[in-house]
Amino acid sequence: MDIIEKFKKQLEGIEVKGELEETGEVIEIKDVAAKISGLKNVENFELIFFERANIYGLALNLEEFEVGAVVLGDVDKIKEGDTVKRTKEVFSVNVGEELLGRVVDPLGNPIDGKGEIRAKERLPLERKGPSVMDRQPVKEPMHTGIKIVDALTPIGRGQRQLIIGDKGLGKTAIAIDAIINQKDEKNRPVCIYVACGQKKSKVKRLVKTLEEAGAMEYSIVVCAFPDDPASMLYLAPFAGVAMGEYFRDKGGHALLVYDDLTRQAWAWREISLILRRPPGREAYPGDVFYLHSRLLERAARLSDEKGGGTLTALPIIETQAGDISGYIPTNVISITDGQIFLDSSLYRKDQKPAMDIGASVSRVGSSAQTKAMKKACGSLKLNLTQFQELERFSEFTEELDLETKKTLERGKAIIKILRQKDQSPLSFEKETVIIYASVACNIEELKEEDLEIFEAKLFKEIEISKPEIFEQIRESRDLSDEVKKDIEAIVKKVKESYGS
């Protein structure tokens, strides 16, 4: 009997020891991070719970005798000596249709005052991107409704296209136009806008814009504001991609905007330096490339066996004085499938979007364009490249031959036609018509002041005299010779009305 009692006590002792290993104690608290002792079995990216403060944390640094964790809440509530418990759960977030039309924080909590979100599913924030065998080539266009983008740097569903440029050049405007333009697209994607470090006033205006355009019904806005802890800014893009993956994995489509990843990199640098990770170039930790690559690798077009769903990523990066050779811009350019580079000098010339044609590229290219757009573009890029070269040359001389003058006039006219106001995306068929007209119909014959209203006049004339042009392009997604002739005839008629 004594032996049985002793054996019971031994078992109880082991159980107590196991319980102790699941709890720890805060030994140091600094800014957004806490050092904890005692959590021997805790795993990387596991949620831990600060009992007294009723706040969660995230285990990031697993050292021999202590754990470094970021606090997901108010750090001031945590004191040294507080008890910390393991949850044995990796950090996950609410996903699903229930989030559509809502504004949430990186933890999935609603912040729009519209009540609780009763999501049926959760997904971990950290997941592996699909393998090469689980993917297929990007070949379906993701129309942005912006003429210059869809013509010269087309974006495909499943692509990662970087939007890069200095502050205040309209990077967010391009992304928002792309979201608004999805309203009437076939197989409309769910749009997720991640506001990482954006001001509350900017996010409020943005949500209002989406609501007025009728785009909020298929959108989710994830917010981490500048006054939030650095841990929230670091996690916001991961929360957004987890929400997008839910729709992609079900065979649907999602468009994801990260605005912007520069601020996420700043937050990760802050967290890493506090956790005493070794600093590298520009004081960023060595794994800052891996931070963005594992995030952006999750954008993909899945194979038909996996459902054929797509997740398209539009990361935004802010440069300093147009320097794309900085550490973070260089990193993200090397990860993505192309970039839209906005130039401040073009912006000052009132060219909007201020896209630098030479520095902007899409590595998917015409694979992400319809036959109609390919035929419409024709020699567009060649015309614009020649124009840019001759424009620089013409600054040093006044004596130009007739052919050079004609090329310059043609380039100026095309540039004028490609200008577009914010929040006015064009349907695919209208883009095709105006781009074909600018390339094939000698619009340089029009006066400069007439070019501003030429586009509206052309669309109106087609809608009145031959609306089937738009219908044929929309249905066939091609530009037949017959339709080309019809467009040329109507352009000629419009030009004559101006006395061209």
C-alpha positions in Angstrom: 0.0 0.0 0.0 2.8 2.3 0.9 4.4 1.6 -2.5 1.2 2.6 -4.4 1.0 5.8 -2.4 4.6 6.6 -3.2 4.0 5.9 -6.9 0.9 8.3 -6.8 3.0 11.0 -5.2 5.7 10.6 -7.9 3.0 10.9 -10.7 1.6 14.0 -9.0 5.1 15.5 -8.8 5.6 15.0 -12.6 2.2 16.6 -13.3 3.0 19.6 -11.2 6.4 20.0 -12.9 4.6 19.8 -16.4 2.2 22.6 -15.3 5.1 24.8 -14.2 6.8 24.4 -17.5 3.7 25.8 -19.2 3.9 29.1 -17.2 6.6 31.7 -17.0 7.4 35.1 -15.5 8.1 38.5 -17.0 11.7 39.4 -16.1 12.0 42.5 -18.3 9.6 44.8 -20.2 10.7 47.3 -22.7 8.7 49.3 -25.2 6.7 46.7 -27.3 8.5 43.6 -26.1 8.8 41.4 -23.0 11.5 39.0 -21.8 10.0 36.0 -20.1 11.7 33.1 -18.2 10.2 29.6 -17.6 8.4 28.9 -20.8 10.7 26.0 -21.8 8.3 24.3 -24.3 6.9 27.4 -26.0 7.0 27.4 -29.8 7.8 30.1 -32.3 4.8 32.4 -33.3 2.8 30.9 -30.4 0.3 33.0 -28.6 1.1 33.6 -24.9 -1.2 35.1 -22.2 -0.3 37.8 -19.6 -2.7 36.8 -16.9 -2.9 40.0 -14.7 -3.0 42.4 -17.7 -5.4 40.2 -19.7 -3.3 40.7 -22.8 -1.9 38.4 -25.4 1.7 38.3 -26.7 3.5 36.6 -29.5 6.7 34.5 -28.9 9.4 35.4 -31.4 12.8 34.9 -29.8 13.4 31.4 -28.4 16.6 31.5 -26.4 18.2 29.0 -24.0 16.9 30.5 -20.7 14.4 33.1 -21.8 11.7 33.9 -24.4 11.4 37.3 -26.3 7.8 38.2 -27.1 6.0 41.2 -28.6 2.9 42.4 -26.7 -0.4 42.6 -28.6 -1.8 45.5 -26.6 -1.0 48.1 -24.0 2.5 47.4 -22.7 1.9 49.7 -19.7 -0.4 47.2 -18.1 2.3 44.6 -17.8 4.8 44.6 -14.9 7.9 42.6 -14.1 7.0 39.5 -12.2 3.7 39.0 -13.9 2.7 35.4 -14.7 2.6 34.3 -18.4 0.9 31.2 -19.7 1.2 29.2 -22.9 -2.0 28.9 -25.0 -0.5 26.1 -27.2 -2.1 27.9 -30.3 -0.4 29.6 -33.2 -1.6 33.1 -33.9 -4.7 33.0 -36.1 -7.3 35.5 -37.4 -11.0 35.4 -38.4 -11.5 34.8 -42.1 -14.6 34.4 -44.4 -17.5 36.2 -46.1 -18.6 37.6 -42.7 -15.7 40.2 -42.9 -16.8 41.7 -46.2 -17.7 45.4 -45.9 -16.0 45.6 -42.5 -13.0 47.5 -41.1 -10.9 45.4 -38.7 -7.6 45.5 -36.7 -4.8 43.0 -37.3 -6.3 40.7 -34.6 -9.6 40.5 -36.6 -11.6 42.7 -34.1 -14.1 45.1 -35.7 -13.2 48.8 -35.4 -16.1 50.3 -37.5 -18.8 50.2 -34.8 -21.0 47.9 -36.8 -21.1 45.1 -34.2 -19.4 41.8 -33.7 -18.1 39.6 -36.5 -19.3 36.0 -36.2 -16.7 34.3 -38.4 -16.9 30.5 -38.8 -13.3 30.0 -39.7 -9.8 31.1 -38.5 -6.5 30.8 -40.4 -3.0 31.1 -39.0 -1.2 34.3 -39.9 2.0 32.5 -40.8 1.6 29.9 -43.6 3.8 28.6 -46.3 3.1 29.9 -49.8 1.9 27.3 -52.4 4.7 25.1 -53.9 5.7 25.4 -57.6 3.7 22.3 -58.4 0.6 23.9 -56.9 0.8 26.9 -59.1 0.1 27.7 -62.8 1.3 30.6 -65.0 -0.4 34.0 -64.7 -2.6 34.5 -67.8 -5.9 36.2 -66.7 -5.9 40.0 -66.6 -6.6 42.0 -63.5 -7.8 45.3 -65.0 -7.1 48.4 -63.0 -9.1 50.7 -65.1 -6.0 52.9 -65.5 -5.1 53.3 -69.2 -1.3 53.6 -68.8 -1.1 50.7 -66.4 -3.3 48.3 -68.3 -1.6 49.1 -71.6 2.1 49.2 -70.5 2.5 47.3 -67.3 -0.5 44.9 -67.3 -1.3 43.1 -64.0 -2.5 39.5 -64.1 -4.5 37.6 -61.5 -1.9 35.9 -59.1 0.8 38.5 -59.9 2.8 40.6 -57.4 3.1 44.1 -58.8 4.9 46.7 -56.8 3.8 50.4 -56.7 6.8 52.5 -55.7 7.5 56.2 -55.5 8.0 59.2 -53.1 5.3 60.3 -50.7 2.3 62.1 -52.1 2.6 60.9 -55.8 -0.6 58.9 -55.9 0.5 55.4 -55.0 -2.6 54.7 -52.9 -4.8 56.3 -55.6 -3.7 53.6 -58.2 -4.5 50.8 -55.7 -7.9 52.3 -54.9 -8.8 52.8 -58.5 -7.9 49.1 -59.1 -10.3 48.1 -56.2 -13.2 50.3 -57.5 -12.7 48.9 -61.1 -13.4 45.3 -59.9 -17.1 46.2 -59.4 -18.2 45.1 -62.8 -15.5 42.6 -63.6 -16.2 38.9 -64.4 -15.4 36.6 -61.4 -15.1 39.7 -59.2 -12.3 39.3 -56.7 -12.6 40.1 -53.0 -10.5 43.2 -52.3 -8.5 43.6 -49.1 -6.8 46.9 -48.3 -4.2 46.7 -45.5 -3.6 50.2 -44.1 -0.2 49.7 -42.4 0.8 52.9 -40.5 -1.7 55.1 -42.4 -3.3 58.0 -40.6 -6.9 57.5 -39.3 -8.1 60.5 -41.3 -6.7 59.0 -44.5 -8.3 55.6 -43.8 -11.7 57.3 -43.0 -11.6 59.1 -46.3 -10.6 55.9 -48.1 -13.5 53.9 -46.6 -15.9 56.7 -47.5 -14.6 56.7 -51.1 -15.1 52.9 -51.3 -18.6 53.1 -49.9 -19.6 55.9 -52.3 -18.3 53.8 -55.3 -20.2 50.7 -54.1 -16.9 48.9 -53.6 -17.0 48.3 -49.9 -19.5 45.4 -50.3 -16.7 43.2 -51.7 -13.9 44.7 -49.7 -12.2 44.3 -46.3 -10.1 47.0 -44.7 -7.4 45.9 -42.2 -6.0 48.8 -40.1 -2.8 49.3 -38.0 -2.5 53.0 -37.2 0.8 54.9 -36.5 0.0 55.2 -32.8 -0.6 51.4 -32.5 2.2 49.2 -31.1 4.9 48.2 -33.6 3.6 44.6 -33.2 0.3 45.6 -34.9 2.1 47.2 -37.8 4.2 44.1 -38.2 1.2 41.8 -38.2 -1.3 43.8 -40.3 0.0 42.5 -43.7 0.0 38.9 -42.5 -3.6 39.3 -41.3 -4.6 40.6 -44.7 -2.9 37.8 -46.6 -4.6 35.2 -44.4 -8.0 36.7 -45.2 -7.2 36.6 -48.9 -6.0 33.0 -48.8 -9.4 31.9 -47.5 -11.0 33.0 -50.8 -8.1 31.8 -53.0 -8.1 28.3 -51.5 -11.9 28.1 -52.1 -11.3 28.6 -55.9 -12.2 32.3 -55.7 -10.1 35.4 -56.4 -8.7 38.1 -54.1 -6.8 41.4 -54.6 -4.6 42.5 -51.8 -3.1 46.0 -51.3 -0.3 46.5 -48.7 -0.1 50.2 -48.0 2.7 50.3 -47.2 5.4 47.7 -46.6 8.0 50.4 -45.7 6.2 51.0 -42.4 6.0 47.2 -41.8 9.8 47.1 -42.2 10.3 50.0 -39.8 8.1 48.2 -37.2 10.1 44.9 -37.7 13.3 46.8 -37.3 12.0 48.4 -34.0 10.9 45.0 -32.7 14.2 43.3 -33.7 16.4 45.9 -32.1 14.4 45.7 -28.9 14.7 41.9 -28.9 18.5 42.5 -29.5 18.7 40.8 -32.9 21.9 41.8 -34.7 21.4 44.9 -36.9 22.6 44.9 -40.6 22.3 47.3 -43.5 20.5 50.5 -42.5 20.0 48.9 -39.0 17.5 46.4 -40.4 17.8 42.8 -39.2 19.2 40.2 -41.6 15.8 38.6 -42.0 13.9 41.7 -43.3 14.2 40.2 -46.9 12.6 37.0 -45.6 9.9 39.0 -43.9 8.7 40.4 -47.2 9.5 37.4 -49.4 7.4 34.9 -47.3 4.6 37.4 -47.3 4.5 38.1 -51.0 5.2 34.4 -52.0 1.7 33.6 -50.8 0.3 35.5 -53.8 -0.3 33.0 -56.5 -2.5 31.5 -59.2 -3.3 28.0 -58.0 -3.3 25.0 -60.4 -6.7 23.7 -61.6 -6.2 20.6 -59.4 -6.1 23.0 -56.4 -9.2 25.0 -57.6 -7.6 27.6 -59.8 -8.0 30.4 -57.2 -5.9 33.5 -57.4 -4.4 36.0 -54.9 -3.0 39.2 -56.5 -0.7 41.4 -54.4 -0.1 45.1 -54.9 2.6 46.0 -52.3 3.3 49.8 -51.9 6.8 51.0 -51.0 7.7 54.6 -50.2 11.1 55.9 -51.5 13.1 58.9 -50.3 13.8 61.4 -53.1 13.2 58.8 -55.8 15.9 56.5 -54.6 15.0 53.0 -55.7 18.4 51.7 -54.8 17.7 51.8 -51.0 17.6 48.6 -49.0 13.9 48.0 -48.7 13.0 49.2 -52.3 15.7 46.9 -53.7 14.5 43.9 -51.7 10.9 44.2 -52.7 11.7 44.9 -56.4 13.7 41.6 -56.4 10.7 39.7 -54.9 7.9 41.1 -57.1 7.0 40.4 -60.7 7.3 44.0 -61.8 6.9 47.6 -60.6 5.0 50.8 -61.3 7.4 53.6 -60.6 6.0 57.0 -59.9 8.3 59.9 -60.7 8.0 63.3 -58.9 9.2 65.3 -61.9 6.3 63.8 -64.0 3.9 64.6 -61.2 5.0 68.2 -61.1 4.3 68.4 -64.9 0.7 67.4 -64.0 1.1 63.9 -65.6 -1.3 61.7 -63.6 -0.6 58.8 -62.9 3.0 60.0 -62.9 4.3 56.6 -64.1 7.9 56.5 -65.4 7.6 54.4 -68.5 11.3 53.5 -68.6 11.6 52.4 -65.0 8.2 50.6 -64.8 7.8 47.0 -66.0 5.6 44.0 -65.8 7.4 40.7 -65.9 4.2 38.9 -66.8 3.7 41.3 -69.7 1.3 40.6 -72.5 0.4 37.2 -71.0 -1.9 39.2 -68.7 -3.6 41.1 -71.5 -6.6 40.3 -73.7 -6.2 40.0 -77.4 -8.1 43.3 -77.8 -5.6 45.2 -75.6 -2.6 43.6 -77.3 -3.8 44.7 -80.7 -4.8 48.2 -79.4 -1.4 48.9 -77.8 0.5 48.0 -80.9 3.4 50.5 -81.1 2.4 52.5 -78.0 5.5 51.8 -75.9 7.8 52.4 -78.9 6.1 55.7 -79.6 6.4 56.8 -76.0 10.1 55.7 -75.7 11.0 57.6 -78.9 9.2 60.6 -77.6 11.0 60.6 -74.3 14.4 60.3 -76.0 13.7 63.1 -78.5 12.1 65.3 -75.8 15.4 65.3 -73.9 17.3 65.9 -77.1 15.0 68.8 -78.2 15.8 70.7 -75.0 19.3 71.5 -76.4 18.3 72.5 -79.9 15.6 74.4 -81.7 16.4 73.2 -85.2 14.4 70.0 -85.7 13.5 68.2 -88.9 9.9 67.5 -89.9 9.9 63.8 -88.9 11.3 64.6 -85.4 8.7 67.3 -84.9 5.9 64.9 -85.9 7.2 62.3 -83.4 7.3 64.8 -80.6 3.7 66.1 -81.4 2.5 62.5 -81.5 4.1 61.6 -78.2 2.7 64.7 -76.5 -0.8 63.9 -77.8 -0.5 60.2 -76.5 0.8 61.4 -73.1 -2.2 63.8 -72.8 -4.7 61.1 -73.7 -3.1 58.7 -71.1 -3.8 61.2 -68.3 -6.5 60.1 -65.9 -8.1 61.6 -62.9 -8.3 59.8 -59.6 -11.3 57.6 -58.9 -12.3 57.5 -62.6 -11.3 54.0 -63.8 -12.4 53.1 -67.3 -14.0 49.8 -68.3 -11.8 47.4 -70.4 -13.6 48.1 -73.6 -13.3 51.9 -73.3 -9.6 51.6 -72.5 -9.2 49.5 -75.7 -11.0 52.0 -77.9 -9.1 55.1 -76.6 -5.7 53.4 -76.7 -6.3 52.2 -80.3 -7.4 55.6 -81.3 -4.3 57.3 -79.8 -1.9 54.8 -81.5 -3.6 54.3 -85.0 -5.6 57.5 -85.7 -3.1 60.4 -85.8 -4.6 62.3 -82.9 -1.7 64.7 -83.0 -3.6 66.5 -85.7 -6.0 67.8 -83.0 -5.2 71.0 -81.2 -3.8 70.6 -77.6 -6.9 72.1 -76.0 -9.2 69.8 -78.0 -7.4 66.7 -76.8 -8.7 67.2 -73.2 -12.3 66.6 -74.3 -11.5 64.3 -77.2 -11.9 61.1 -75.1 -15.3 62.0 -73.7 -16.5 63.1 -77.2 -15.3 59.8 -78.8 -17.1 57.7 -76.2 -20.3 59.7 -76.5 -20.2 59.4 -80.3 -19.8 55.6 -80.2 -22.6 55.2 -77.7 -24.9 57.3 -79.9 -24.0 56.0 -83.4 -22.4 52.5 -82.9 -22.8 51.1 -79.3 -22.1 47.6 -80.6 -18.4 48.4 -80.7 -18.2 48.3 -76.9 -20.4 45.2 -76.8 -18.3 43.3 -79.4 -15.0 44.1 -77.5 -16.6 43.2 -74.2 -18.0 39.9 -75.4 -15.2 38.7 -77.7 -12.3 40.3 -75.7 -10.8 40.8 -79.2 -10.4 43.7 -81.7 -11.5 42.6 -85.1 -10.6 44.4 -88.3 -14.2 45.4 -88.8 -14.3 47.0 -85.3 -10.9 48.8 -86.0 -12.4 50.3 -89.2 -15.5 51.4 -87.2 -13.3 53.1 -84.6 -11.2 54.8 -87.2 -14.3 56.1 -89.0 -15.8 57.5 -85.7 -12.4 59.1 -84.7 -12.3 60.8 -88.2 -15.8 62.1 -87.7 -15.0 63.5 -84.2 -11.7 65.1 -85.5 -13.7 66.8 -88.4 -16.1 68.2 -85.8 -13.1 70.1 -84.4 -12.0 71.3 -87.8 -9.0 69.0 -87.9 
